[in-house]
Amino acid sequence: MSKKETYGIVVSNKMDKTVTVAVKRQVAHKKYKKIMIKTNKYYAHDDSNQCQIGDRVKIQETRPLSKNKHWNVIELIKK
């Protein structure tokens, strides 16, 4: 079973070894079929504290690391 991977933008890095990543996706409204942008925020583990606000990152699902943190930062794509 492969782990989920997704791309997002770092919106907060105030915590130690943790960043908040906003992941945007396009979905169609069930009734009206209009394309909407949904945003989900995930807490991701950043072991080296290298991510800054505005960075584009790739995150991967992992085992629960804390109450809210279930994702790992795999790759820093763009600073």
mmCIF file of the N, C-alpha and C atoms, coordinates in Angstrom:
data_MODEL
# 
_entry.id   MODEL 
# 
loop_
_atom_site.group_PDB 
_atom_site.id 
_atom_site.type_symbol 
_atom_site.label_atom_id 
_atom_site.label_alt_id 
_atom_site.label_comp_id 
_atom_site.label_asym_id 
_atom_site.label_entity_id 
_atom_site.label_seq_id 
_atom_site.pdbx_PDB_ins_code 
_atom_site.Cartn_x 
_atom_site.Cartn_y 
_atom_site.Cartn_z 
_atom_site.occupancy 
_atom_site.B_iso_or_equiv 
_atom_site.pdbx_formal_charge 
_atom_site.auth_seq_id 
_atom_site.auth_comp_id 
_atom_site.auth_asym_id 
_atom_site.auth_atom_id 
_atom_site.pdbx_PDB_model_num 
ATOM 1   N N  . MET A 1 1  ? 0.838   -1.189 0.000   1.00 0.00 ? 1  MET A N  1 
ATOM 2   C CA . MET A 1 1  ? 0.000   0.000  0.000   1.00 0.00 ? 1  MET A CA 1 
ATOM 3   C C  . MET A 1 1  ? 0.883   1.253  0.000   1.00 0.00 ? 1  MET A C  1 
ATOM 4   N N  . SER A 1 2  ? 0.742   2.084  -1.009  1.00 0.00 ? 2  SER A N  1 
ATOM 5   C CA . SER A 1 2  ? 1.572   3.279  -1.100  1.00 0.00 ? 2  SER A CA 1 
ATOM 6   C C  . SER A 1 2  ? 0.964   4.414  -0.275  1.00 0.00 ? 2  SER A C  1 
ATOM 7   N N  . LYS A 1 3  ? 1.833   5.299  0.184   1.00 0.00 ? 3  LYS A N  1 
ATOM 8   C CA . LYS A 1 3  ? 1.388   6.417  0.997   1.00 0.00 ? 3  LYS A CA 1 
ATOM 9   C C  . LYS A 1 3  ? 0.985   7.571  0.094   1.00 0.00 ? 3  LYS A C  1 
ATOM 10  N N  . LYS A 1 4  ? 0.022   8.353  0.555   1.00 0.00 ? 4  LYS A N  1 
ATOM 11  C CA . LYS A 1 4  ? -0.444  9.501  -0.223  1.00 0.00 ? 4  LYS A CA 1 
ATOM 12  C C  . LYS A 1 4  ? 0.653   10.566 -0.259  1.00 0.00 ? 4  LYS A C  1 
ATOM 13  N N  . GLU A 1 5  ? 0.783   11.197 -1.416  1.00 0.00 ? 5  GLU A N  1 
ATOM 14  C CA . GLU A 1 5  ? 1.712   12.312 -1.578  1.00 0.00 ? 5  GLU A CA 1 
ATOM 15  C C  . GLU A 1 5  ? 0.954   13.465 -2.213  1.00 0.00 ? 5  GLU A C  1 
ATOM 16  N N  . THR A 1 6  ? 1.287   14.669 -1.815  1.00 0.00 ? 6  THR A N  1 
ATOM 17  C CA . THR A 1 6  ? 0.648   15.845 -2.380  1.00 0.00 ? 6  THR A CA 1 
ATOM 18  C C  . THR A 1 6  ? 1.601   17.030 -2.287  1.00 0.00 ? 6  THR A C  1 
ATOM 19  N N  . TYR A 1 7  ? 1.247   18.109 -2.981  1.00 0.00 ? 7  TYR A N  1 
ATOM 20  C CA . TYR A 1 7  ? 2.055   19.323 -3.027  1.00 0.00 ? 7  TYR A CA 1 
ATOM 21  C C  . TYR A 1 7  ? 1.296   20.458 -2.376  1.00 0.00 ? 7  TYR A C  1 
ATOM 22  N N  . GLY A 1 8  ? 2.019   21.354 -1.723  1.00 0.00 ? 8  GLY A N  1 
ATOM 23  C CA . GLY A 1 8  ? 1.365   22.492 -1.092  1.00 0.00 ? 8  GLY A CA 1 
ATOM 24  C C  . GLY A 1 8  ? 2.352   23.603 -0.826  1.00 0.00 ? 8  GLY A C  1 
ATOM 25  N N  . ILE A 1 9  ? 1.834   24.671 -0.208  1.00 0.00 ? 9  ILE A N  1 
ATOM 26  C CA . ILE A 1 9  ? 2.632   25.855 0.102   1.00 0.00 ? 9  ILE A CA 1 
ATOM 27  C C  . ILE A 1 9  ? 2.663   26.031 1.616   1.00 0.00 ? 9  ILE A C  1 
ATOM 28  N N  . VAL A 1 10 ? 3.855   26.301 2.145   1.00 0.00 ? 10 VAL A N  1 
ATOM 29  C CA . VAL A 1 10 ? 4.015   26.497 3.581   1.00 0.00 ? 10 VAL A CA 1 
ATOM 30  C C  . VAL A 1 10 ? 3.379   27.835 3.976   1.00 0.00 ? 10 VAL A C  1 
ATOM 31  N N  . VAL A 1 11 ? 2.441   27.796 4.932   1.00 0.00 ? 11 VAL A N  1 
ATOM 32  C CA . VAL A 1 11 ? 1.787   29.021 5.382   1.00 0.00 ? 11 VAL A CA 1 
ATOM 33  C C  . VAL A 1 11 ? 2.211   29.425 6.789   1.00 0.00 ? 11 VAL A C  1 
ATOM 34  N N  . SER A 1 12 ? 2.851   28.497 7.526   1.00 0.00 ? 12 SER A N  1 
ATOM 35  C CA . SER A 1 12 ? 3.333   28.828 8.865   1.00 0.00 ? 12 SER A CA 1 
ATOM 36  C C  . SER A 1 12 ? 4.501   27.917 9.221   1.00 0.00 ? 12 SER A C  1 
ATOM 37  N N  . ASN A 1 13 ? 5.510   28.493 9.885   1.00 0.00 ? 13 ASN A N  1 
ATOM 38  C CA . ASN A 1 13 ? 6.643   27.698 10.354  1.00 0.00 ? 13 ASN A CA 1 
ATOM 39  C C  . ASN A 1 13 ? 7.031   28.101 11.773  1.00 0.00 ? 13 ASN A C  1 
ATOM 40  N N  . LYS A 1 14 ? 6.066   28.521 12.564  1.00 0.00 ? 14 LYS A N  1 
ATOM 41  C CA . LYS A 1 14 ? 6.353   29.036 13.903  1.00 0.00 ? 14 LYS A CA 1 
ATOM 42  C C  . LYS A 1 14 ? 6.658   27.935 14.911  1.00 0.00 ? 14 LYS A C  1 
ATOM 43  N N  . MET A 1 15 ? 6.246   26.717 14.614  1.00 0.00 ? 15 MET A N  1 
ATOM 44  C CA . MET A 1 15 ? 6.483   25.612 15.544  1.00 0.00 ? 15 MET A CA 1 
ATOM 45  C C  . MET A 1 15 ? 7.857   24.993 15.293  1.00 0.00 ? 15 MET A C  1 
ATOM 46  N N  . ASP A 1 16 ? 8.358   24.266 16.289  1.00 0.00 ? 16 ASP A N  1 
ATOM 47  C CA . ASP A 1 16 ? 9.653   23.613 16.149  1.00 0.00 ? 16 ASP A CA 1 
ATOM 48  C C  . ASP A 1 16 ? 9.474   22.291 15.412  1.00 0.00 ? 16 ASP A C  1 
ATOM 49  N N  . LYS A 1 17 ? 10.191  22.137 14.292  1.00 0.00 ? 17 LYS A N  1 
ATOM 50  C CA . LYS A 1 17 ? 10.170  20.926 13.458  1.00 0.00 ? 17 LYS A CA 1 
ATOM 51  C C  . LYS A 1 17 ? 8.789   20.619 12.883  1.00 0.00 ? 17 LYS A C  1 
ATOM 52  N N  . THR A 1 18 ? 7.938   21.621 12.775  1.00 0.00 ? 18 THR A N  1 
ATOM 53  C CA . THR A 1 18 ? 6.602   21.437 12.205  1.00 0.00 ? 18 THR A CA 1 
ATOM 54  C C  . THR A 1 18 ? 6.266   22.632 11.330  1.00 0.00 ? 18 THR A C  1 
ATOM 55  N N  . VAL A 1 19 ? 5.672   22.370 10.174  1.00 0.00 ? 19 VAL A N  1 
ATOM 56  C CA . VAL A 1 19 ? 5.174   23.439 9.308   1.00 0.00 ? 19 VAL A CA 1 
ATOM 57  C C  . VAL A 1 19 ? 3.714   23.168 8.979   1.00 0.00 ? 19 VAL A C  1 
ATOM 58  N N  . THR A 1 20 ? 2.988   24.237 8.705   1.00 0.00 ? 20 THR A N  1 
ATOM 59  C CA . THR A 1 20 ? 1.617   24.114 8.253   1.00 0.00 ? 20 THR A CA 1 
ATOM 60  C C  . THR A 1 20 ? 1.619   24.292 6.745   1.00 0.00 ? 20 THR A C  1 
ATOM 61  N N  . VAL A 1 21 ? 1.062   23.302 6.033   1.00 0.00 ? 21 VAL A N  1 
ATOM 62  C CA . VAL A 1 21 ? 1.067   23.305 4.575   1.00 0.00 ? 21 VAL A CA 1 
ATOM 63  C C  . VAL A 1 21 ? -0.361  23.408 4.078   1.00 0.00 ? 21 VAL A C  1 
ATOM 64  N N  . ALA A 1 22 ? -0.620  24.383 3.201   1.00 0.00 ? 22 ALA A N  1 
ATOM 65  C CA . ALA A 1 22 ? -1.939  24.547 2.591   1.00 0.00 ? 22 ALA A CA 1 
ATOM 66  C C  . ALA A 1 22 ? -1.940  23.846 1.232   1.00 0.00 ? 22 ALA A C  1 
ATOM 67  N N  . VAL A 1 23 ? -2.866  22.923 1.076   1.00 0.00 ? 23 VAL A N  1 
ATOM 68  C CA . VAL A 1 23 ? -2.991  22.156 -0.166  1.00 0.00 ? 23 VAL A CA 1 
ATOM 69  C C  . VAL A 1 23 ? -4.295  22.562 -0.837  1.00 0.00 ? 23 VAL A C  1 
ATOM 70  N N  . LYS A 1 24 ? -4.187  23.087 -2.055  1.00 0.00 ? 24 LYS A N  1 
ATOM 71  C CA . LYS A 1 24 ? -5.369  23.508 -2.807  1.00 0.00 ? 24 LYS A CA 1 
ATOM 72  C C  . LYS A 1 24 ? -5.707  22.465 -3.854  1.00 0.00 ? 24 LYS A C  1 
ATOM 73  N N  . ARG A 1 25 ? -7.012  22.222 -4.040  1.00 0.00 ? 25 ARG A N  1 
ATOM 74  C CA . ARG A 1 25 ? -7.454  21.297 -5.083  1.00 0.00 ? 25 ARG A CA 1 
ATOM 75  C C  . ARG A 1 25 ? -8.745  21.814 -5.686  1.00 0.00 ? 25 ARG A C  1 
ATOM 76  N N  . GLN A 1 26 ? -8.960  21.474 -6.944  1.00 0.00 ? 26 GLN A N  1 
ATOM 77  C CA . GLN A 1 26 ? -10.156 21.919 -7.653  1.00 0.00 ? 26 GLN A CA 1 
ATOM 78  C C  . GLN A 1 26 ? -11.202 20.819 -7.622  1.00 0.00 ? 26 GLN A C  1 
ATOM 79  N N  . VAL A 1 27 ? -12.423 21.189 -7.213  1.00 0.00 ? 27 VAL A N  1 
ATOM 80  C CA . VAL A 1 27 ? -13.532 20.238 -7.193  1.00 0.00 ? 27 VAL A CA 1 
ATOM 81  C C  . VAL A 1 27 ? -14.746 20.893 -7.823  1.00 0.00 ? 27 VAL A C  1 
ATOM 82  N N  . ALA A 1 28 ? -15.586 20.075 -8.416  1.00 0.00 ? 28 ALA A N  1 
ATOM 83  C CA . ALA A 1 28 ? -16.816 20.588 -9.023  1.00 0.00 ? 28 ALA A CA 1 
ATOM 84  C C  . ALA A 1 28 ? -17.935 20.535 -7.992  1.00 0.00 ? 28 ALA A C  1 
ATOM 85  N N  . HIS A 1 29 ? -18.758 21.587 -7.946  1.00 0.00 ? 29 HIS A N  1 
ATOM 86  C CA . HIS A 1 29 ? -19.920 21.611 -7.074  1.00 0.00 ? 29 HIS A CA 1 
ATOM 87  C C  . HIS A 1 29 ? -20.881 20.505 -7.494  1.00 0.00 ? 29 HIS A C  1 
ATOM 88  N N  . LYS A 1 30 ? -21.440 19.791 -6.527  1.00 0.00 ? 30 LYS A N  1 
ATOM 89  C CA . LYS A 1 30 ? -22.278 18.634 -6.859  1.00 0.00 ? 30 LYS A CA 1 
ATOM 90  C C  . LYS A 1 30 ? -23.503 19.006 -7.694  1.00 0.00 ? 30 LYS A C  1 
ATOM 91  N N  . LYS A 1 31 ? -24.143 20.101 -7.338  1.00 0.00 ? 31 LYS A N  1 
ATOM 92  C CA . LYS A 1 31 ? -25.377 20.466 -8.043  1.00 0.00 ? 31 LYS A CA 1 
ATOM 93  C C  . LYS A 1 31 ? -25.108 21.383 -9.229  1.00 0.00 ? 31 LYS A C  1 
ATOM 94  N N  . TYR A 1 32 ? -24.312 22.416 -9.022  1.00 0.00 ? 32 TYR A N  1 
ATOM 95  C CA . TYR A 1 32 ? -24.153 23.453 -10.050 1.00 0.00 ? 32 TYR A CA 1 
ATOM 96  C C  . TYR A 1 32 ? -22.948 23.231 -10.967 1.00 0.00 ? 32 TYR A C  1 
ATOM 97  N N  . LYS A 1 33 ? -22.093 22.274 -10.658 1.00 0.00 ? 33 LYS A N  1 
ATOM 98  C CA . LYS A 1 33 ? -20.951 21.910 -11.488 1.00 0.00 ? 33 LYS A CA 1 
ATOM 99  C C  . LYS A 1 33 ? -19.914 23.022 -11.660 1.00 0.00 ? 33 LYS A C  1 
ATOM 100 N N  . LYS A 1 34 ? -19.996 24.060 -10.833 1.00 0.00 ? 34 LYS A N  1 
ATOM 101 C CA . LYS A 1 34 ? -18.988 25.111 -10.903 1.00 0.00 ? 34 LYS A CA 1 
ATOM 102 C C  . LYS A 1 34 ? -17.698 24.604 -10.263 1.00 0.00 ? 34 LYS A C  1 
ATOM 103 N N  . ILE A 1 35 ? -16.567 24.930 -10.877 1.00 0.00 ? 35 ILE A N  1 
ATOM 104 C CA . ILE A 1 35 ? -15.276 24.529 -10.336 1.00 0.00 ? 35 ILE A CA 1 
ATOM 105 C C  . ILE A 1 35 ? -14.923 25.449 -9.171  1.00 0.00 ? 35 ILE A C  1 
ATOM 106 N N  . MET A 1 36 ? -14.667 24.842 -8.013  1.00 0.00 ? 36 MET A N  1 
ATOM 107 C CA . MET A 1 36 ? -14.302 25.598 -6.818  1.00 0.00 ? 36 MET A CA 1 
ATOM 108 C C  . MET A 1 36 ? -12.923 25.146 -6.355  1.00 0.00 ? 36 MET A C  1 
ATOM 109 N N  . ILE A 1 37 ? -12.251 26.019 -5.626  1.00 0.00 ? 37 ILE A N  1 
ATOM 110 C CA . ILE A 1 37 ? -10.952 25.668 -5.064  1.00 0.00 ? 37 ILE A CA 1 
ATOM 111 C C  . ILE A 1 37 ? -11.146 25.396 -3.578  1.00 0.00 ? 37 ILE A C  1 
ATOM 112 N N  . LYS A 1 38 ? -10.817 24.172 -3.169  1.00 0.00 ? 38 LYS A N  1 
ATOM 113 C CA . LYS A 1 38 ? -10.882 23.788 -1.760  1.00 0.00 ? 38 LYS A CA 1 
ATOM 114 C C  . LYS A 1 38 ? -9.471  23.808 -1.205  1.00 0.00 ? 38 LYS A C  1 
ATOM 115 N N  . THR A 1 39 ? -9.319  24.286 0.019   1.00 0.00 ? 39 THR A N  1 
ATOM 116 C CA . THR A 1 39 ? -8.016  24.338 0.670   1.00 0.00 ? 39 THR A CA 1 
ATOM 117 C C  . THR A 1 39 ? -8.046  23.504 1.938   1.00 0.00 ? 39 THR A C  1 
ATOM 118 N N  . ASN A 1 40 ? -7.070  22.614 2.065   1.00 0.00 ? 40 ASN A N  1 
ATOM 119 C CA . ASN A 1 40 ? -6.889  21.854 3.292   1.00 0.00 ? 40 ASN A CA 1 
ATOM 120 C C  . ASN A 1 40 ? -5.543  22.222 3.883   1.00 0.00 ? 40 ASN A C  1 
ATOM 121 N N  . LYS A 1 41 ? -5.481  22.348 5.211   1.00 0.00 ? 41 LYS A N  1 
ATOM 122 C CA . LYS A 1 41 ? -4.225  22.631 5.886   1.00 0.00 ? 41 LYS A CA 1 
ATOM 123 C C  . LYS A 1 41 ? -3.775  21.375 6.624   1.00 0.00 ? 41 LYS A C  1 
ATOM 124 N N  . TYR A 1 42 ? -2.515  21.046 6.463   1.00 0.00 ? 42 TYR A N  1 
ATOM 125 C CA . TYR A 1 42 ? -1.948  19.882 7.129   1.00 0.00 ? 42 TYR A CA 1 
ATOM 126 C C  . TYR A 1 42 ? -0.726  20.301 7.925   1.00 0.00 ? 42 TYR A C  1 
ATOM 127 N N  . TYR A 1 43 ? -0.536  19.686 9.094   1.00 0.00 ? 43 TYR A N  1 
ATOM 128 C CA . TYR A 1 43 ? 0.700   19.841 9.841   1.00 0.00 ? 43 TYR A CA 1 
ATOM 129 C C  . TYR A 1 43 ? 1.675   18.792 9.336   1.00 0.00 ? 43 TYR A C  1 
ATOM 130 N N  . ALA A 1 44 ? 2.873   19.221 8.971   1.00 0.00 ? 44 ALA A N  1 
ATOM 131 C CA . ALA A 1 44 ? 3.871   18.307 8.423   1.00 0.00 ? 44 ALA A CA 1 
ATOM 132 C C  . ALA A 1 44 ? 5.172   18.424 9.215   1.00 0.00 ? 44 ALA A C  1 
ATOM 133 N N  . HIS A 1 45 ? 5.846   17.299 9.364   1.00 0.00 ? 45 HIS A N  1 
ATOM 134 C CA . HIS A 1 45 ? 7.106   17.234 10.113  1.00 0.00 ? 45 HIS A CA 1 
ATOM 135 C C  . HIS A 1 45 ? 8.259   17.703 9.225   1.00 0.00 ? 45 HIS A C  1 
ATOM 136 N N  . ASP A 1 46 ? 8.962   18.727 9.694   1.00 0.00 ? 46 ASP A N  1 
ATOM 137 C CA . ASP A 1 46 ? 10.125  19.280 8.989   1.00 0.00 ? 46 ASP A CA 1 
ATOM 138 C C  . ASP A 1 46 ? 11.319  19.151 9.920   1.00 0.00 ? 46 ASP A C  1 
ATOM 139 N N  . ASP A 1 47 ? 12.047  18.048 9.804   1.00 0.00 ? 47 ASP A N  1 
ATOM 140 C CA . ASP A 1 47 ? 13.081  17.696 10.778  1.00 0.00 ? 47 ASP A CA 1 
ATOM 141 C C  . ASP A 1 47 ? 14.195  18.727 10.879  1.00 0.00 ? 47 ASP A C  1 
ATOM 142 N N  . SER A 1 48 ? 14.565  19.336 9.762   1.00 0.00 ? 48 SER A N  1 
ATOM 143 C CA . SER A 1 48 ? 15.713  20.253 9.774   1.00 0.00 ? 48 SER A CA 1 
ATOM 144 C C  . SER A 1 48 ? 15.309  21.728 9.889   1.00 0.00 ? 48 SER A C  1 
ATOM 145 N N  . ASN A 1 49 ? 14.043  22.013 10.048  1.00 0.00 ? 49 ASN A N  1 
ATOM 146 C CA . ASN A 1 49 ? 13.543  23.395 10.154  1.00 0.00 ? 49 ASN A CA 1 
ATOM 147 C C  . ASN A 1 49 ? 13.998  24.261 8.977   1.00 0.00 ? 49 ASN A C  1 
ATOM 148 N N  . GLN A 1 50 ? 14.014  23.705 7.762   1.00 0.00 ? 50 GLN A N  1 
ATOM 149 C CA . GLN A 1 50 ? 14.514  24.448 6.601   1.00 0.00 ? 50 GLN A CA 1 
ATOM 150 C C  . GLN A 1 50 ? 13.415  25.177 5.839   1.00 0.00 ? 50 GLN A C  1 
ATOM 151 N N  . CYS A 1 51 ? 12.161  24.806 6.017   1.00 0.00 ? 51 CYS A N  1 
ATOM 152 C CA . CYS A 1 51 ? 11.060  25.406 5.246   1.00 0.00 ? 51 CYS A CA 1 
ATOM 153 C C  . CYS A 1 51 ? 10.725  26.798 5.758   1.00 0.00 ? 51 CYS A C  1 
ATOM 154 N N  . GLN A 1 52 ? 10.513  27.707 4.822   1.00 0.00 ? 52 GLN A N  1 
ATOM 155 C CA . GLN A 1 52 ? 10.105  29.067 5.136   1.00 0.00 ? 52 GLN A CA 1 
ATOM 156 C C  . GLN A 1 52 ? 8.715   29.311 4.567   1.00 0.00 ? 52 GLN A C  1 
ATOM 157 N N  . ILE A 1 53 ? 8.056   30.360 5.023   1.00 0.00 ? 53 ILE A N  1 
ATOM 158 C CA . ILE A 1 53 ? 6.721   30.697 4.532   1.00 0.00 ? 53 ILE A CA 1 
ATOM 159 C C  . ILE A 1 53 ? 6.802   31.011 3.040   1.00 0.00 ? 53 ILE A C  1 
ATOM 160 N N  . GLY A 1 54 ? 5.893   30.435 2.266   1.00 0.00 ? 54 GLY A N  1 
ATOM 161 C CA . GLY A 1 54 ? 5.863   30.646 0.827   1.00 0.00 ? 54 GLY A CA 1 
ATOM 162 C C  . GLY A 1 54 ? 6.561   29.567 0.031   1.00 0.00 ? 54 GLY A C  1 
ATOM 163 N N  . ASP A 1 55 ? 7.303   28.679 0.687   1.00 0.00 ? 55 ASP A N  1 
ATOM 164 C CA . ASP A 1 55 ? 7.993   27.595 -0.016  1.00 0.00 ? 55 ASP A CA 1 
ATOM 165 C C  . ASP A 1 55 ? 6.983   26.575 -0.541  1.00 0.00 ? 55 ASP A C  1 
ATOM 166 N N  . ARG A 1 56 ? 7.299   26.017 -1.704  1.00 0.00 ? 56 ARG A N  1 
ATOM 167 C CA . ARG A 1 56 ? 6.488   24.940 -2.270  1.00 0.00 ? 56 ARG A CA 1 
ATOM 168 C C  . ARG A 1 56 ? 7.121   23.617 -1.866  1.00 0.00 ? 56 ARG A C  1 
ATOM 169 N N  . VAL A 1 57 ? 6.320   22.728 -1.248  1.00 0.00 ? 57 VAL A N  1 
ATOM 170 C CA . VAL A 1 57 ? 6.866   21.483 -0.718  1.00 0.00 ? 57 VAL A CA 1 
ATOM 171 C C  . VAL A 1 57 ? 6.034   20.286 -1.154  1.00 0.00 ? 57 VAL A C  1 
ATOM 172 N N  . LYS A 1 58 ? 6.669   19.117 -1.108  1.00 0.00 ? 58 LYS A N  1 
ATOM 173 C CA . LYS A 1 58 ? 5.991   17.852 -1.359  1.00 0.00 ? 58 LYS A CA 1 
ATOM 174 C C  . LYS A 1 58 ? 5.882   17.150 -0.012  1.00 0.00 ? 58 LYS A C  1 
ATOM 175 N N  . ILE A 1 59 ? 4.663   16.717 0.353   1.00 0.00 ? 59 ILE A N  1 
ATOM 176 C CA . ILE A 1 59 ? 4.464   16.055 1.633   1.00 0.00 ? 59 ILE A CA 1 
ATOM 177 C C  . ILE A 1 59 ? 3.910   14.656 1.420   1.00 0.00 ? 59 ILE A C  1 
ATOM 178 N N  . GLN A 1 60 ? 4.197   13.778 2.380   1.00 0.00 ? 60 GLN A N  1 
ATOM 179 C CA . GLN A 1 60 ? 3.770   12.385 2.286   1.00 0.00 ? 60 GLN A CA 1 
ATOM 180 C C  . GLN A 1 60 ? 3.118   11.984 3.606   1.00 0.00 ? 60 GLN A C  1 
ATOM 181 N N  . GLU A 1 61 ? 2.045   11.210 3.497   1.00 0.00 ? 61 GLU A N  1 
ATOM 182 C CA . GLU A 1 61 ? 1.345   10.733 4.678   1.00 0.00 ? 61 GLU A CA 1 
ATOM 183 C C  . GLU A 1 61 ? 2.229   9.750  5.447   1.00 0.00 ? 61 GLU A C  1 
ATOM 184 N N  . THR A 1 62 ? 2.142   9.788  6.773   1.00 0.00 ? 62 THR A N  1 
ATOM 185 C CA . THR A 1 62 ? 2.942   8.909  7.612   1.00 0.00 ? 62 THR A CA 1 
ATOM 186 C C  . THR A 1 62 ? 2.131   8.521  8.843   1.00 0.00 ? 62 THR A C  1 
ATOM 187 N N  . ARG A 1 63 ? 2.745   7.739  9.712   1.00 0.00 ? 63 ARG A N  1 
ATOM 188 C CA . ARG A 1 63 ? 2.051   7.369  10.945  1.00 0.00 ? 63 ARG A CA 1 
ATOM 189 C C  . ARG A 1 63 ? 1.838   8.610  11.796  1.00 0.00 ? 63 ARG A C  1 
ATOM 190 N N  . PRO A 1 64 ? 0.902   8.604  12.734  1.00 0.00 ? 64 PRO A N  1 
ATOM 191 C CA . PRO A 1 64 ? 0.705   9.787  13.584  1.00 0.00 ? 64 PRO A CA 1 
ATOM 192 C C  . PRO A 1 64 ? 1.956   10.113 14.391  1.00 0.00 ? 64 PRO A C  1 
ATOM 193 N N  . LEU A 1 65 ? 2.425   11.353 14.243  1.00 0.00 ? 65 LEU A N  1 
ATOM 194 C CA . LEU A 1 65 ? 3.601   11.807 14.968  1.00 0.00 ? 65 LEU A CA 1 
ATOM 195 C C  . LEU A 1 65 ? 3.214   12.588 16.212  1.00 0.00 ? 65 LEU A C  1 
ATOM 196 N N  . SER A 1 66 ? 2.011   13.145 16.220  1.00 0.00 ? 66 SER A N  1 
ATOM 197 C CA . SER A 1 66 ? 1.468   13.840 17.380  1.00 0.00 ? 66 SER A CA 1 
ATOM 198 C C  . SER A 1 66 ? -0.051  13.870 17.199  1.00 0.00 ? 66 SER A C  1 
ATOM 199 N N  . LYS A 1 67 ? -0.722  14.659 17.993  1.00 0.00 ? 67 LYS A N  1 
ATOM 200 C CA . LYS A 1 67 ? -2.189  14.696 17.929  1.00 0.00 ? 67 LYS A CA 1 
ATOM 201 C C  . LYS A 1 67 ? -2.698  15.082 16.540  1.00 0.00 ? 67 LYS A C  1 
ATOM 202 N N  . ASN A 1 68 ? -2.069  16.078 15.915  1.00 0.00 ? 68 ASN A N  1 
ATOM 203 C CA . ASN A 1 68 ? -2.539  16.583 14.625  1.00 0.00 ? 68 ASN A CA 1 
ATOM 204 C C  . ASN A 1 68 ? -1.580  16.326 13.464  1.00 0.00 ? 68 ASN A C  1 
ATOM 205 N N  . LYS A 1 69 ? -0.388  15.856 13.743  1.00 0.00 ? 69 LYS A N  1 
ATOM 206 C CA . LYS A 1 69 ? 0.651   15.774 12.707  1.00 0.00 ? 69 LYS A CA 1 
ATOM 207 C C  . LYS A 1 69 ? 0.739   14.360 12.135  1.00 0.00 ? 69 LYS A C  1 
ATOM 208 N N  . HIS A 1 70 ? 0.327   14.215 10.848  1.00 0.00 ? 70 HIS A N  1 
ATOM 209 C CA . HIS A 1 70 ? 0.346   12.913 10.185  1.00 0.00 ? 70 HIS A CA 1 
ATOM 210 C C  . HIS A 1 70 ? 1.034   12.968 8.822   1.00 0.00 ? 70 HIS A C  1 
ATOM 211 N N  . TRP A 1 71 ? 1.824   14.005 8.564   1.00 0.00 ? 71 TRP A N  1 
ATOM 212 C CA . TRP A 1 71 ? 2.478   14.180 7.267   1.00 0.00 ? 71 TRP A CA 1 
ATOM 213 C C  . TRP A 1 71 ? 3.951   14.491 7.474   1.00 0.00 ? 71 TRP A C  1 
ATOM 214 N N  . ASN A 1 72 ? 4.755   14.146 6.481   1.00 0.00 ? 72 ASN A N  1 
ATOM 215 C CA . ASN A 1 72 ? 6.198   14.402 6.471   1.00 0.00 ? 72 ASN A CA 1 
ATOM 216 C C  . ASN A 1 72 ? 6.536   15.263 5.265   1.00 0.00 ? 72 ASN A C  1 
ATOM 217 N N  . VAL A 1 73 ? 7.435   16.241 5.444   1.00 0.00 ? 73 VAL A N  1 
ATOM 218 C CA . VAL A 1 73 ? 7.953   16.998 4.305   1.00 0.00 ? 73 VAL A CA 1 
ATOM 219 C C  . VAL A 1 73 ? 9.031   16.146 3.655   1.00 0.00 ? 73 VAL A C  1 
ATOM 220 N N  . ILE A 1 74 ? 8.805   15.770 2.380   1.00 0.00 ? 74 ILE A N  1 
ATOM 221 C CA . ILE A 1 74 ? 9.764   14.932 1.669   1.00 0.00 ? 74 ILE A CA 1 
ATOM 222 C C  . ILE A 1 74 ? 10.776  15.781 0.918   1.00 0.00 ? 74 ILE A C  1 
ATOM 223 N N  . GLU A 1 75 ? 10.269  16.823 0.267   1.00 0.00 ? 75 GLU A N  1 
ATOM 224 C CA . GLU A 1 75 ? 11.109  17.547 -0.675  1.00 0.00 ? 75 GLU A CA 1 
ATOM 225 C C  . GLU A 1 75 ? 10.727  19.018 -0.666  1.00 0.00 ? 75 GLU A C  1 
ATOM 226 N N  . LEU A 1 76 ? 11.737  19.867 -0.652  1.00 0.00 ? 76 LEU A N  1 
ATOM 227 C CA . LEU A 1 76 ? 11.548  21.308 -0.795  1.00 0.00 ? 76 LEU A CA 1 
ATOM 228 C C  . LEU A 1 76 ? 11.718  21.630 -2.268  1.00 0.00 ? 76 LEU A C  1 
ATOM 229 N N  . ILE A 1 77 ? 10.618  21.967 -2.940  1.00 0.00 ? 77 ILE A N  1 
ATOM 230 C CA . ILE A 1 77 ? 10.648  22.131 -4.391  1.00 0.00 ? 77 ILE A CA 1 
ATOM 231 C C  . ILE A 1 77 ? 11.160  23.509 -4.792  1.00 0.00 ? 77 ILE A C  1 
ATOM 232 N N  . LYS A 1 78 ? 10.581  24.558 -4.183  1.00 0.00 ? 78 LYS A N  1 
ATOM 233 C CA . LYS A 1 78 ? 10.946  25.908 -4.593  1.00 0.00 ? 78 LYS A CA 1 
ATOM 234 C C  . LYS A 1 78 ? 10.962  26.815 -3.385  1.00 0.00 ? 78 LYS A C  1 
ATOM 235 N N  . LYS A 1 79 ? 12.039  27.550 -3.237  1.00 0.00 ? 79 LYS A N  1 
ATOM 236 C CA . LYS A 1 79 ? 12.124  28.499 -2.117  1.00 0.00 ? 79 LYS A CA 1 
ATOM 237 C C  . LYS A 1 79 ? 11.446  29.787 -2.460  1.00 0.00 ? 79 LYS A C  1 
# 
